[in-house]
């Protein structure tokens, strides 16, 4: 049945009710221009599916990006958007959120944009616990500039800018976010879009800084970077799905898991060498300490499987809420003030 009247999320059409939106409502008229087969298409689709479920109007949603393949993202969303300069998307997003705390603010960045020139801005946005959502698309290469090694490229990576192999150790995004004490830290992969959508929605509903590293390959310059996950025969032994309150386990039959001896994680098989189900590490993203999250983030191939899911999810007052509280308190105490008086207050100088 069709109708010309808008549908609403609330039972009655009271003032302020939010129109019931769909994925199509968040699709812009712009032609999507990524390389054929790029995982960014799947990420965009999942974001467009998640947004209507949040019940936030399009005019209350803002996407901010910097420079790079991932930073074309805002063009394809029918919301307010800001296509900023290289690495500065978190700083722009902070300004938007502080000026308009009522808005839902997102940042879309890449490993080159967010973890090279933009590292400083990313860290400070996360440590302040600004209520914004940051999606970092990590393909471990500079794609837009045609295949140079990036801050997340593995040691020894041979590219156009490192023909003999990179001699730099890579930055690991999850550890960076944990070190900045982001209150929501997660990882997802384009090879599992359903899981990706679940993680993005959880990040969007979190009150505080949310950081999601999304692993994808560059089909032109770094196609093998997700081979262990794309290859179904290797997937179950190469990746761990983190589930709150459940043992950290993996394998085709779920019989492999992680145990911790001393401070070191070890891969174990339940039923072998005396290992019991209760010996496996139990995932807790909400604990007072982030030590377990660091341990899980440090699991890397080929010694360990790679963990995906939510590493950290805790509550803490947000920067924008505290800022508004300070402003309201100052206004209540002293009034709104006058700019002319402020500029002429205190010590002044006459410069000839």
Secondary structure, 3 states (H helix, E strand, C coil): CCCCCCCECCCCCCCCCCECCCHHHHECCCCCCCCCCCCHHHHHHHHHHHHHHCCCCHHHEEEEECCCCHHHHHHHECCEEEECCCCCHHHHHHHHHHHCCCCEEEEEEEHHHHHHHCHHHHHHHHHCCCCCEEEEEECCCECCCCCECCCCCCCCCCECCECCCCCCCCCCHHHHHHHCCCCEEEEEECCCHHHHHHHHHHHHHCCCCEEEEEECCECCCECCCCHHHHCHHHHHHHEEECCCCCECEECCCCCEEEEEECCEEEEEECCCCCCCHHHCCECCCCCCCCHHHHHHHCCCCCCCCEEEEEEEECCCCCHHHHHHHHHHHHHHHHCCCCHHHHHCCCCCCCCC
